[in-house]
Amino acid sequence: MLQPEQAFGETLRELRMAKGWSQETLAFEAGLDRTYISLLERGQRSPTITTLYSLAAALGLSFPDLAHKIDHHMRRHGRKNH
Amino acid sequence: MLQPEQAFGETLRELRMAKGWSQETLAFEAGLDRTYISLLERGQRSPTITTLYSLAAALGLSFPDLAHKIDHHMRRHGRKNH
């Protein structure tokens, strides 16, 4: 099973790339640092609920919608023993 | 509008009390410190996604279910200008 911060990081990268956005663009839209986005996408930081709300809003999602996507990613990859 | 960590803290307290649990019991079930639970419930700490997963599991909820309850609480209290 993936750790929550890994599932989050991979989900964040997928959502960002689906928009065709660079890390810089996402950072700007969410009011966060580009280097922090990079650490989050690699699962090297565990986002707080405040960061989750900011990123969801930047991506045009509600916080519960983002939570569903993260949880789905974690369960899907958990079954493959990644 | 409530801040995310305030909405989370108030939701956590409601969920804990609905189970008739003390902060000590919730801390034990979630593998966290009692003093940290107290800070979270008062909105004085912003939980990470790892903490959100631990607390959801301790309360018998999925992470998306907990996210829905937090978001609902935030929106409900936002309308009352709390």
Backbone of each chain as nested JSON, in Angstrom:
{
  "chains": [
    {"id": "A", "residues": [
      {"number": 1, "name": "MET", "atoms": {"N": [0.86, -1.209, 0.0], "CA": [0.0, 0.0, 0.0], "C": [0.885, 1.243, 0.0]}},
      {"number": 2, "name": "LEU", "atoms": {"N": [0.54, 2.177, -0.862], "CA": [1.26, 3.458, -0.851], "C": [1.006, 4.197, 0.457]}},
      {"number": 3, "name": "GLN", "atoms": {"N": [1.976, 4.974, 0.888], "CA": [1.776, 5.895, 2.006], "C": [0.902, 7.06, 1.514]}},
      {"number": 4, "name": "PRO", "atoms": {"N": [0.162, 7.705, 2.432], "CA": [-0.695, 8.821, 2.006], "C": [0.066, 9.912, 1.25]}},
      {"number": 5, "name": "GLU", "atoms": {"N": [1.27, 10.26, 1.696], "CA": [1.978, 11.362, 1.032], "C": [2.485, 10.951, -0.351]}},
      {"number": 6, "name": "GLN", "atoms": {"N": [2.734, 9.65, -0.537], "CA": [3.12, 9.175, -1.873], "C": [1.92, 9.193, -2.811]}},
      {"number": 7, "name": "ALA", "atoms": {"N": [0.782, 8.687, -2.315], "CA": [-0.436, 8.687, -3.136], "C": [-0.827, 10.119, -3.484]}},
      {"number": 8, "name": "PHE", "atoms": {"N": [-0.682, 11.007, -2.517], "CA": [-0.996, 12.411, -2.779], "C": [-0.073, 12.982, -3.843]}},
      {"number": 9, "name": "GLY", "atoms": {"N": [1.235, 12.748, -3.701], "CA": [2.213, 13.318, -4.63], "C": [1.972, 12.866, -6.061]}},
      {"number": 10, "name": "GLU", "atoms": {"N": [1.697, 11.561, -6.222], "CA": [1.47, 11.031, -7.567], "C": [0.158, 11.563, -8.152]}},
      {"number": 11, "name": "THR", "atoms": {"N": [-0.847, 11.694, -7.312], "CA": [-2.134, 12.244, -7.759], "C": [-1.97, 13.705, -8.166]}},
      {"number": 12, "name": "LEU", "atoms": {"N": [-1.223, 14.444, -7.364], "CA": [-1.009, 15.863, -7.661], "C": [-0.318, 16.032, -9.02]}},
      {"number": 13, "name": "ARG", "atoms": {"N": [0.714, 15.215, -9.246], "CA": [1.428, 15.3, -10.524], "C": [0.495, 14.982, -11.693]}},
      {"number": 14, "name": "GLU", "atoms": {"N": [-0.333, 13.932, -11.544], "CA": [-1.277, 13.564, -12.61], "C": [-2.263, 14.701, -12.905]}},
      {"number": 15, "name": "LEU", "atoms": {"N": [-2.796, 15.295, -11.84], "CA": [-3.786, 16.372, -12.019], "C": [-3.133, 17.597, -12.66]}},
      {"number": 16, "name": "ARG", "atoms": {"N": [-1.905, 17.901, -12.231], "CA": [-1.19, 19.044, -12.808], "C": [-0.916, 18.818, -14.297]}},
      {"number": 17, "name": "MET", "atoms": {"N": [-0.431, 17.623, -14.633], "CA": [-0.088, 17.35, -16.025], "C": [-1.332, 17.285, -16.909]}},
      {"number": 18, "name": "ALA", "atoms": {"N": [-2.448, 16.819, -16.345], "CA": [-3.7, 16.782, -17.11], "C": [-4.139, 18.186, -17.517]}},
      {"number": 19, "name": "LYS", "atoms": {"N": [-3.71, 19.186, -16.75], "CA": [-4.011, 20.567, -17.111], "C": [-2.947, 21.17, -18.026]}},
      {"number": 20, "name": "GLY", "atoms": {"N": [-1.865, 20.427, -18.249], "CA": [-0.762, 20.944, -19.061], "C": [0.014, 22.036, -18.342]}},
      {"number": 21, "name": "TRP", "atoms": {"N": [-0.005, 22.0, -17.029], "CA": [0.65, 23.038, -16.229], "C": [2.055, 22.619, -15.815]}},
      {"number": 22, "name": "SER", "atoms": {"N": [2.954, 23.575, -15.772], "CA": [4.268, 23.368, -15.153], "C": [4.109, 23.438, -13.631]}},
      {"number": 23, "name": "GLN", "atoms": {"N": [5.152, 23.003, -12.927], "CA": [5.134, 23.156, -11.458], "C": [5.058, 24.639, -11.085]}},
      {"number": 24, "name": "GLU", "atoms": {"N": [5.691, 25.477, -11.883], "CA": [5.655, 26.926, -11.628], "C": [4.23, 27.46, -11.7]}},
      {"number": 25, "name": "THR", "atoms": {"N": [3.496, 27.003, -12.717], "CA": [2.116, 27.479, -12.868], "C": [1.257, 27.046, -11.691]}},
      {"number": 26, "name": "LEU", "atoms": {"N": [1.359, 25.77, -11.319], "CA": [0.576, 25.285, -10.18], "C": [0.965, 26.048, -8.909]}},
      {"number": 27, "name": "ALA", "atoms": {"N": [2.254, 26.253, -8.719], "CA": [2.72, 26.976, -7.532], "C": [2.094, 28.37, -7.491]}},
      {"number": 28, "name": "PHE", "atoms": {"N": [2.103, 29.039, -8.636], "CA": [1.528, 30.382, -8.711], "C": [0.039, 30.361, -8.396]}},
      {"number": 29, "name": "GLU", "atoms": {"N": [-0.69, 29.418, -9.019], "CA": [-2.145, 29.34, -8.836], "C": [-2.519, 29.029, -7.379]}},
      {"number": 30, "name": "ALA", "atoms": {"N": [-1.68, 28.231, -6.709], "CA": [-1.998, 27.809, -5.337], "C": [-1.361, 28.706, -4.288]}},
      {"number": 31, "name": "GLY", "atoms": {"N": [-0.522, 29.653, -4.717], "CA": [0.158, 30.514, -3.754], "C": [1.209, 29.788, -2.948]}},
      {"number": 32, "name": "LEU", "atoms": {"N": [1.865, 28.804, -3.589], "CA": [2.901, 28.023, -2.906], "C": [4.221, 28.16, -3.662]}},
      {"number": 33, "name": "ASP", "atoms": {"N": [5.278, 27.641, -3.073], "CA": [6.594, 27.695, -3.677], "C": [6.778, 26.572, -4.696]}},
      {"number": 34, "name": "ARG", "atoms": {"N": [7.488, 26.839, -5.787], "CA": [7.726, 25.807, -6.794], "C": [8.508, 24.632, -6.196]}},
      {"number": 35, "name": "THR", "atoms": {"N": [9.466, 24.927, -5.353], "CA": [10.274, 23.844, -4.758], "C": [9.417, 22.981, -3.825]}},
      {"number": 36, "name": "TYR", "atoms": {"N": [8.439, 23.597, -3.18], "CA": [7.542, 22.831, -2.303], "C": [6.656, 21.901, -3.137]}},
      {"number": 37, "name": "ILE", "atoms": {"N": [6.157, 22.388, -4.282], "CA": [5.375, 21.529, -5.19], "C": [6.21, 20.318, -5.612]}},
      {"number": 38, "name": "SER", "atoms": {"N": [7.462, 20.553, -5.924], "CA": [8.355, 19.468, -6.349], "C": [8.509, 18.428, -5.237]}},
      {"number": 39, "name": "LEU", "atoms": {"N": [8.713, 18.881, -4.011], "CA": [8.842, 17.965, -2.869], "C": [7.54, 17.2, -2.633]}},
      {"number": 40, "name": "LEU", "atoms": {"N": [6.419, 17.885, -2.76], "CA": [5.115, 17.227, -2.576], "C": [4.912, 16.144, -3.63]}},
      {"number": 41, "name": "GLU", "atoms": {"N": [5.213, 16.451, -4.889], "CA": [4.975, 15.477, -5.966], "C": [5.846, 14.238, -5.803]}},
      {"number": 42, "name": "ARG", "atoms": {"N": [7.004, 14.403, -5.179], "CA": [7.877, 13.246, -4.961], "C": [7.588, 12.538, -3.633]}},
      {"number": 43, "name": "GLY", "atoms": {"N": [6.522, 12.964, -2.942], "CA": [6.146, 12.309, -1.686], "C": [7.097, 12.597, -0.549]}},
      {"number": 44, "name": "GLN", "atoms": {"N": [7.872, 13.689, -0.682], "CA": [8.881, 13.993, 0.333], "C": [8.403, 14.998, 1.371]}},
      {"number": 45, "name": "ARG", "atoms": {"N": [7.173, 15.48, 1.215], "CA": [6.538, 16.303, 2.245], "C": [5.104, 15.837, 2.386]}},
      {"number": 46, "name": "SER", "atoms": {"N": [4.585, 15.906, 3.596], "CA": [3.195, 15.545, 3.857], "C": [2.388, 16.837, 3.966]}},
      {"number": 47, "name": "PRO", "atoms": {"N": [1.49, 17.09, 3.007], "CA": [0.774, 18.373, 3.003], "C": [-0.172, 18.501, 4.194]}},
      {"number": 48, "name": "THR", "atoms": {"N": [-0.331, 19.724, 4.689], "CA": [-1.334, 19.965, 5.73], "C": [-2.691, 20.173, 5.061]}},
      {"number": 49, "name": "ILE", "atoms": {"N": [-3.732, 20.166, 5.88], "CA": [-5.086, 20.364, 5.35], "C": [-5.207, 21.732, 4.665]}},
      {"number": 50, "name": "THR", "atoms": {"N": [-4.489, 22.722, 5.142], "CA": [-4.518, 24.05, 4.519], "C": [-3.936, 23.989, 3.109]}},
      {"number": 51, "name": "THR", "atoms": {"N": [-2.819, 23.266, 2.959], "CA": [-2.207, 23.081, 1.64], "C": [-3.129, 22.278, 0.726]}},
      {"number": 52, "name": "LEU", "atoms": {"N": [-3.791, 21.26, 1.272], "CA": [-4.718, 20.459, 0.468], "C": [-5.861, 21.327, -0.059]}},
      {"number": 53, "name": "TYR", "atoms": {"N": [-6.391, 22.21, 0.77], "CA": [-7.454, 23.119, 0.325], "C": [-6.946, 24.063, -0.771]}},
      {"number": 54, "name": "SER", "atoms": {"N": [-5.736, 24.599, -0.593], "CA": [-5.174, 25.534, -1.586], "C": [-4.967, 24.847, -2.931]}},
      {"number": 55, "name": "LEU", "atoms": {"N": [-4.421, 23.633, -2.889], "CA": [-4.143, 22.923, -4.137], "C": [-5.437, 22.483, -4.822]}},
      {"number": 56, "name": "ALA", "atoms": {"N": [-6.413, 22.02, -4.04], "CA": [-7.697, 21.636, -4.624], "C": [-8.312, 22.835, -5.347]}},
      {"number": 57, "name": "ALA", "atoms": {"N": [-8.329, 23.987, -4.679], "CA": [-8.931, 25.184, -5.287], "C": [-8.191, 25.567, -6.566]}},
      {"number": 58, "name": "ALA", "atoms": {"N": [-6.85, 25.5, -6.547], "CA": [-6.061, 25.848, -7.731], "C": [-6.401, 24.924, -8.896]}},
      {"number": 59, "name": "LEU", "atoms": {"N": [-6.696, 23.657, -8.574], "CA": [-6.974, 22.666, -9.612], "C": [-8.464, 22.609, -9.979]}},
      {"number": 60, "name": "GLY", "atoms": {"N": [-9.272, 23.469, -9.37], "CA": [-10.698, 23.502, -9.697], "C": [-11.49, 22.367, -9.085]}},
      {"number": 61, "name": "LEU", "atoms": {"N": [-10.983, 21.826, -7.98], "CA": [-11.653, 20.719, -7.292], "C": [-12.059, 21.16, -5.893]}},
      {"number": 62, "name": "SER", "atoms": {"N": [-13.056, 20.47, -5.33], "CA": [-13.339, 20.657, -3.903], "C": [-12.342, 19.799, -3.117]}},
      {"number": 63, "name": "PHE", "atoms": {"N": [-12.211, 20.09, -1.831], "CA": [-11.338, 19.273, -0.981], "C": [-11.803, 17.812, -0.943]}},
      {"number": 64, "name": "PRO", "atoms": {"N": [-13.115, 17.531, -0.771], "CA": [-13.542, 16.124, -0.797], "C": [-13.259, 15.437, -2.135]}},
      {"number": 65, "name": "ASP", "atoms": {"N": [-13.414, 16.155, -3.254], "CA": [-13.095, 15.55, -4.56], "C": [-11.617, 15.173, -4.629]}},
      {"number": 66, "name": "LEU", "atoms": {"N": [-10.748, 16.058, -4.151], "CA": [-9.319, 15.752, -4.149], "C": [-9.037, 14.55, -3.246]}},
      {"number": 67, "name": "ALA", "atoms": {"N": [-9.7, 14.505, -2.087], "CA": [-9.512, 13.382, -1.158], "C": [-9.903, 12.061, -1.833]}},
      {"number": 68, "name": "HIS", "atoms": {"N": [-11.008, 12.064, -2.595], "CA": [-11.434, 10.858, -3.322], "C": [-10.368, 10.414, -4.308]}},
      {"number": 69, "name": "LYS", "atoms": {"N": [-9.792, 11.356, -5.04], "CA": [-8.791, 11.004, -6.051], "C": [-7.532, 10.424, -5.392]}},
      {"number": 70, "name": "ILE", "atoms": {"N": [-7.127, 11.004, -4.281], "CA": [-5.951, 10.503, -3.564], "C": [-6.222, 9.081, -3.06]}},
      {"number": 71, "name": "ASP", "atoms": {"N": [-7.387, 8.9, -2.456], "CA": [-7.717, 7.598, -1.873], "C": [-7.85, 6.53, -2.952]}},
      {"number": 72, "name": "HIS", "atoms": {"N": [-8.437, 6.893, -4.075], "CA": [-8.57, 5.962, -5.192], "C": [-7.185, 5.545, -5.695]}},
      {"number": 73, "name": "HIS", "atoms": {"N": [-6.294, 6.522, -5.818], "CA": [-4.929, 6.238, -6.277], "C": [-4.227, 5.297, -5.289]}},
      {"number": 74, "name": "MET", "atoms": {"N": [-4.4, 5.554, -4.013], "CA": [-3.732, 4.728, -3.003], "C": [-4.225, 3.298, -3.063]}},
      {"number": 75, "name": "ARG", "atoms": {"N": [-5.539, 3.129, -3.181], "CA": [-6.103, 1.776, -3.209], "C": [-5.736, 1.036, -4.491]}},
      {"number": 76, "name": "ARG", "atoms": {"N": [-5.737, 1.757, -5.605], "CA": [-5.425, 1.127, -6.886], "C": [-3.986, 0.617, -6.877]}},
      {"number": 77, "name": "HIS", "atoms": {"N": [-3.077, 1.446, -6.4], "CA": [-1.678, 1.052, -6.395], "C": [-1.356, 0.094, -5.264]}},
      {"number": 78, "name": "GLY", "atoms": {"N": [-2.175, 0.125, -4.216], "CA": [-2.006, -0.848, -3.127], "C": [-2.223, -2.261, -3.642]}},
      {"number": 79, "name": "ARG", "atoms": {"N": [-3.211, -2.437, -4.529], "CA": [-3.509, -3.771, -5.046], "C": [-2.406, -4.328, -5.928]}},
      {"number": 80, "name": "LYS", "atoms": {"N": [-1.629, -3.413, -6.523], "CA": [-0.551, -3.888, -7.409], "C": [0.752, -4.1, -6.644]}},
      {"number": 81, "name": "ASN", "atoms": {"N": [0.734, -3.914, -5.343], "CA": [1.929, -4.07, -4.519], "C": [3.065, -3.16, -4.942]}},
      {"number": 82, "name": "HIS", "atoms": {"N": [2.75, -1.978, -5.381], "CA": [3.804, -1.001, -5.684], "C": [4.507, -0.633, -4.397]}}
    ]},
    {"id": "B", "residues": [
      {"number": 1, "name": "MET", "atoms": {"N": [-15.99, 32.679, 6.773], "CA": [-15.671, 31.259, 6.489], "C": [-14.618, 30.767, 7.474]}},
      {"number": 2, "name": "LEU", "atoms": {"N": [-14.866, 29.601, 8.043], "CA": [-13.851, 28.999, 8.914], "C": [-12.605, 28.656, 8.127]}},
      {"number": 3, "name": "GLN", "atoms": {"N": [-11.471, 28.716, 8.784], "CA": [-10.231, 28.206, 8.203], "C": [-10.287, 26.676, 8.218]}},
      {"number": 4, "name": "PRO", "atoms": {"N": [-9.566, 26.017, 7.287], "CA": [-9.605, 24.546, 7.254], "C": [-9.24, 23.901, 8.594]}},
      {"number": 5, "name": "GLU", "atoms": {"N": [-8.23, 24.431, 9.278], "CA": [-7.806, 23.77, 10.522], "C": [-8.832, 23.971, 11.643]}},
      {"number": 6, "name": "GLN", "atoms": {"N": [-9.593, 25.08, 11.564], "CA": [-10.664, 25.28, 12.553], "C": [-11.827, 24.332, 12.275]}},
      {"number": 7, "name": "ALA", "atoms": {"N": [-12.21, 24.246, 11.003], "CA": [-13.3, 23.33, 10.63], "C": [-12.919, 21.897, 10.976]}},
      {"number": 8, "name": "PHE", "atoms": {"N": [-11.662, 21.552, 10.721], "CA": [-11.197, 20.209, 11.057], "C": [-11.278, 19.967, 12.562]}},
      {"number": 9, "name": "GLY", "atoms": {"N": [-10.778, 20.915, 13.352], "CA": [-10.742, 20.75, 14.801], "C": [-12.126, 20.557, 15.399]}},
      {"number": 10, "name": "GLU", "atoms": {"N": [-13.072, 21.372, 14.935], "CA": [-14.439, 21.278, 15.46], "C": [-15.1, 19.965, 15.03]}},
      {"number": 11, "name": "THR", "atoms": {"N": [-14.818, 19.548, 13.803], "CA": [-15.362, 18.276, 13.31], "C": [-14.783, 17.109, 14.096]}},
      {"number": 12, "name": "LEU", "atoms": {"N": [-13.487, 17.171, 14.348], "CA": [-12.83, 16.097, 15.096], "C": [-13.443, 15.965, 16.485]}},
      {"number": 13, "name": "ARG", "atoms": {"N": [-13.637, 17.099, 17.155], "CA": [-14.228, 17.069, 18.507], "C": [-15.635, 16.464, 18.469]}},
      {"number": 14, "name": "GLU", "atoms": {"N": [-16.443, 16.873, 17.466], "CA": [-17.806, 16.329, 17.354], "C": [-17.782, 14.81, 17.141]}},
      {"number": 15, "name": "LEU", "atoms": {"N": [-16.9, 14.359, 16.256], "CA": [-16.831, 12.925, 15.961], "C": [-16.355, 12.137, 17.187]}},
      {"number": 16, "name": "ARG", "atoms": {"N": [-15.388, 12.705, 17.893], "CA": [-14.877, 12.033, 19.1], "C": [-15.975, 11.938, 20.165]}},
      {"number": 17, "name": "MET", "atoms": {"N": [-16.683, 13.046, 20.391], "CA": [-17.702, 13.052, 21.439], "C": [-18.89, 12.163, 21.066]}},
      {"number": 18, "name": "ALA", "atoms": {"N": [-19.178, 12.065, 19.768], "CA": [-20.271, 11.179, 19.326], "C": [-19.962, 9.723, 19.669]}},
      {"number": 19, "name": "LYS", "atoms": {"N": [-18.68, 9.403, 19.788], "CA": [-18.288, 8.04, 20.185], "C": [-18.19, 7.905, 21.702]}},
      {"number": 20, "name": "GLY", "atoms": {"N": [-18.319, 9.027, 22.414], "CA": [-18.169, 8.993, 23.862], "C": [-16.729, 8.78, 24.296]}},
      {"number": 21, "name": "TRP", "atoms": {"N": [-15.805, 9.183, 23.436], "CA": [-14.379, 8.964, 23.711], "C": [-13.738, 10.193, 24.353]}},
      {"number": 22, "name": "SER", "atoms": {"N": [-12.81, 9.952, 25.247], "CA": [-11.947, 11.026, 25.753], "C": [-10.869, 11.318, 24.708]}},
      {"number": 23, "name": "GLN", "atoms": {"N": [-10.177, 12.443, 24.884], "CA": [-9.037, 12.725, 24.002], "C": [-7.975, 11.632, 24.14]}},
      {"number": 24, "name": "GLU", "atoms": {"N": [-7.828, 11.097, 25.352], "CA": [-6.844, 10.018, 25.59], "C": [-7.184, 8.791, 24.748]}},
      {"number": 25, "name": "THR", "atoms": {"N": [-8.477, 8.452, 24.7], "CA": [-8.886, 7.265, 23.938], "C": [-8.627, 7.467, 22.452]}},
      {"number": 26, "name": "LEU", "atoms": {"N": [-9.023, 8.635, 21.941], "CA": [-8.786, 8.904, 20.516], "C": [-7.281, 8.89, 20.213]}},
      {"number": 27, "name": "ALA", "atoms": {"N": [-6.495, 9.499, 21.08], "CA": [-5.041, 9.524, 20.884], "C": [-4.496, 8.105, 20.801]}},
      {"number": 28, "name": "PHE", "atoms": {"N": [-4.949, 7.248, 21.716], "CA": [-4.489, 5.859, 21.729], "C": [-4.888, 5.142, 20.441]}},
      {"number": 29, "name": "GLU", "atoms": {"N": [-6.152, 5.308, 20.047], "CA": [-6.65, 4.615, 18.851], "C": [-5.934, 5.062, 17.578]}},
      {"number": 30, "name": "ALA", "atoms": {"N": [-5.544, 6.342, 17.539], "CA": [-4.919, 6.89, 16.324], "C": [-3.393, 6.843, 16.391]}},
      {"number": 31, "name": "GLY", "atoms": {"N": [-2.845, 6.438, 17.531], "CA": [-1.385, 6.406, 17.663], "C": [-0.772, 7.8, 17.712]}},
      {"number": 32, "name": "LEU", "atoms": {"N": [-1.515, 8.744, 18.323], "CA": [-1.035, 10.126, 18.427], "C": [-0.972, 10.531, 19.895]}},
      {"number": 33, "name": "ASP", "atoms": {"N": [-0.41, 11.686, 20.146], "CA": [-0.281, 12.207, 21.495], "C": [-1.57, 12.893, 21.945]}},
      {"number": 34, "name": "ARG", "atoms": {"N": [-1.915, 12.777, 23.209], "CA": [-3.13, 13.429, 23.726], "C": [-3.031, 14.946, 23.582]}},
      {"number": 35, "name": "THR", "atoms": {"N": [-1.859, 15.502, 23.839], "CA": [-1.699, 16.961, 23.738], "C": [-1.855, 17.423, 22.282]}},
      {"number": 36, "name": "TYR", "atoms": {"N": [-1.442, 16.591, 21.345], "CA": [-1.597, 16.932, 19.924], "C": [-3.083, 16.932, 19.539]}},
      {"number": 37, "name": "ILE", "atoms": {"N": [-3.847, 15.949, 20.04], "CA": [-5.302, 15.923, 19.8], "C": [-5.936, 17.21, 20.314]}},
      {"number": 38, "name": "SER", "atoms": {"N": [-5.521, 17.632, 21.496], "CA": [-6.069, 18.853, 22.087], "C": [-5.774, 20.07, 21.202]}},
      {"number": 39, "name": "LEU", "atoms": {"N": [-4.553, 20.18, 20.715], "CA": [-4.183, 21.295, 19.828], "C": [-4.973, 21.235, 18.521]}},
      {"number": 40, "name": "LEU", "atoms": {"N": [-5.133, 20.041, 17.975], "CA": [-5.903, 19.885, 16.731], "C": [-7.35, 20.315, 16.94]}},
      {"number": 41, "name": "GLU", "atoms": {"N": [-7.959, 19.874, 18.026], "CA": [-9.375, 20.199, 18.255], "C": [-9.585, 21.702, 18.43]}},
      {"number": 42, "name": "ARG", "atoms": {"N": [-8.576, 22.407, 18.924], "CA": [-8.704, 23.853, 19.092], "C": [-8.245, 24.617, 17.841]}},
      {"number": 43, "name": "GLY", "atoms": {"N": [-7.947, 23.89, 16.769], "CA": [-7.558, 24.55, 15.521], "C": [-6.181, 25.184, 15.579]}},
      {"number": 44, "name": "GLN", "atoms": {"N": [-5.361, 24.717, 16.532], "CA": [-4.041, 25.332, 16.71], "C": [-2.926, 24.576, 16.002]}},
      {"number": 45, "name": "ARG", "atoms": {"N": [-3.275, 23.477, 15.355], "CA": [-2.322, 22.781, 14.489], "C": [-3.068, 22.386, 13.224]}},
      {"number": 46, "name": "SER", "atoms": {"N": [-2.357, 22.395, 12.097], "CA": [-2.928, 21.983, 10.816], "C": [-2.471, 20.549, 10.54]}},
      {"number": 47, "name": "PRO", "atoms": {"N": [-3.383, 19.574, 10.564], "CA": [-2.965, 18.181, 10.416], "C": [-2.429, 17.893, 9.018]}},
      {"number": 48, "name": "THR", "atoms": {"N": [-1.447, 17.007, 8.944], "CA": [-0.963, 16.548, 7.635], "C": [-1.889, 15.445, 7.127]}},
      {"number": 49, "name": "ILE", "atoms": {"N": [-1.728, 15.101, 5.857], "CA": [-2.557, 14.047, 5.27], "C": [-2.347, 12.723, 6.004]}},
      {"number": 50, "name": "THR", "atoms": {"N": [-1.155, 12.48, 6.512], "CA": [-0.884, 11.245, 7.258], "C": [-1.701, 11.217, 8.542]}},
      {"number": 51, "name": "THR", "atoms": {"N": [-1.762, 12.354, 9.234], "CA": [-2.57, 12.454, 10.458], "C": [-4.05, 12.314, 10.136]}},
      {"number": 52, "name": "LEU", "atoms": {"N": [-4.485, 12.891, 9.02], "CA": [-5.898, 12.77, 8.622], "C": [-6.262, 11.308, 8.375]}},
      {"number": 53, "name": "TYR", "atoms": {"N": [-5.38, 10.569, 7.726], "CA": [-5.635, 9.14, 7.498], "C": [-5.697, 8.379, 8.821]}},
      {"number": 54, "name": "SER", "atoms": {"N": [-4.786, 8.68, 9.733], "CA": [-4.756, 7.975, 11.024], "C": [-6.025, 8.244, 11.826]}},
      {"number": 55, "name": "LEU", "atoms": {"N": [-6.445, 9.507, 11.846], "CA": [-7.633, 9.858, 12.627], "C": [-8.9, 9.293, 11.991]}},
      {"number": 56, "name": "ALA", "atoms": {"N": [-8.991, 9.341, 10.667], "CA": [-10.148, 8.754, 9.989], "C": [-10.255, 7.266, 10.341]}},
      {"number": 57, "name": "ALA", "atoms": {"N": [-9.151, 6.549, 10.239], "CA": [-9.169, 5.106, 10.527], "C": [-9.582, 4.854, 11.974]}},
      {"number": 58, "name": "ALA", "atoms": {"N": [-9.051, 5.657, 12.902], "CA": [-9.393, 5.479, 14.322], "C": [-10.894, 5.684, 14.537]}},
      {"number": 59, "name": "LEU", "atoms": {"N": [-11.485, 6.597, 13.773], "CA": [-12.912, 6.922, 13.934], "C": [-13.814, 6.037, 13.069]}},
      {"number": 60, "name": "GLY", "atoms": {"N": [-13.216, 5.095, 12.344], "CA": [-14.018, 4.179, 11.528], "C": [-14.526, 4.796, 10.248]}},
      {"number": 61, "name": "LEU", "atoms": {"N": [-13.809, 5.822, 9.759], "CA": [-14.198, 6.512, 8.521], "C": [-13.105, 6.338, 7.476]}},
      {"number": 62, "name": "SER", "atoms": {"N": [-13.491, 6.49, 6.203], "CA": [-12.477, 6.597, 5.163], "C": [-11.966, 8.041, 5.149]}},
      {"number": 63, "name": "PHE", "atoms": {"N": [-10.827, 8.248, 4.523], "CA": [-10.302, 9.612, 4.388], "C": [-11.272, 10.506, 3.606]}},
      {"number": 64, "name": "PRO", "atoms": {"N": [-11.839, 10.057, 2.466], "CA": [-12.815, 10.907, 1.77], "C": [-14.051, 11.215, 2.624]}},
      {"number": 65, "name": "ASP", "atoms": {"N": [-14.514, 10.254, 3.42], "CA": [-15.666, 10.529, 4.294], "C": [-15.33, 11.625, 5.306]}},
      {"number": 66, "name": "LEU", "atoms": {"N": [-14.142, 11.54, 5.883], "CA": [-13.727, 12.575, 6.84], "C": [-13.63, 13.928, 6.124]}},
      {"number": 67, "name": "ALA", "atoms": {"N": [-13.083, 13.934, 4.912], "CA": [-12.962, 15.18, 4.143], "C": [-14.341, 15.797, 3.901]}},
      {"number": 68, "name": "HIS", "atoms": {"N": [-15.329, 14.964, 3.576], "CA": [-16.697, 15.467, 3.379], "C": [-17.23, 16.124, 4.645]}},
      {"number": 69, "name": "LYS", "atoms": {"N": [-17.022, 15.494, 5.782], "CA": [-17.542, 16.042, 7.044], "C": [-16.873, 17.375, 7.379]}},
      {"number": 70, "name": "ILE", "atoms": {"N": [-15.563, 17.467, 7.146], "CA": [-14.847, 18.719, 7.409], "C": [-15.385, 19.818, 6.495]}},
      {"number": 71, "name": "ASP", "atoms": {"N": [-15.529, 19.492, 5.218], "CA": [-15.964, 20.489, 4.242], "C": [-17.395, 20.945, 4.522]}},
      {"number": 72, "name": "HIS", "atoms": {"N": [-18.235, 20.006, 4.901], "CA": [-19.625, 20.335, 5.238], "C": [-19.652, 21.283, 6.438]}},
      {"number": 73, "name": "HIS", "atoms": {"N": [-18.85, 20.977, 7.439], "CA": [-18.779, 21.826, 8.648], "C": [-18.306, 23.235, 8.276]}},
      {"number": 74, "name": "MET", "atoms": {"N": [-17.293, 23.314, 7.419], "CA": [-16.755, 24.618, 7.033], "C": [-17.801, 25.446, 6.31]}},
      {"number": 75, "name": "ARG", "atoms": {"N": [-18.511, 24.811, 5.376], "CA": [-19.515, 25.544, 4.598], "C": [-20.704, 25.949, 5.465]}},
      {"number": 76, "name": "ARG", "atoms": {"N": [-21.113, 25.081, 6.374], "CA": [-22.269, 25.366, 7.221], "C": [-21.96, 26.568, 8.121]}},
      {"number": 77, "name": "HIS", "atoms": {"N": [-20.779, 26.557, 8.703], "CA": [-20.432, 27.656, 9.615], "C": [-20.024, 28.909, 8.868]}},
      {"number": 78, "name": "GLY", "atoms": {"N": [-19.576, 28.737, 7.63], "CA": [-19.27, 29.898, 6.816], "C": [-20.505, 30.748, 6.573]}},
      {"number": 79, "name": "ARG", "atoms": {"N": [-21.644, 30.088, 6.37], "CA": [-22.885, 30.824, 6.094], "C": [-23.387, 31.599, 7.299]}},
      {"number": 80, "name": "LYS", "atoms": {"N": [-22.986, 31.136, 8.501], "CA": [-23.445, 31.838, 9.703], "C": [-22.478, 32.946, 10.122]}},
      {"number": 81, "name": "ASN", "atoms": {"N": [-21.452, 33.167, 9.333], "CA": [-20.441, 34.179, 9.651], "C": [-19.786, 33.948, 11.001]}},
      {"number": 82, "name": "HIS", "atoms": {"N": [-19.588, 32.719, 11.366], "CA": [-18.841, 32.423, 12.595], "C": [-17.394, 32.851, 12.408]}}
    ]}
  ]
}
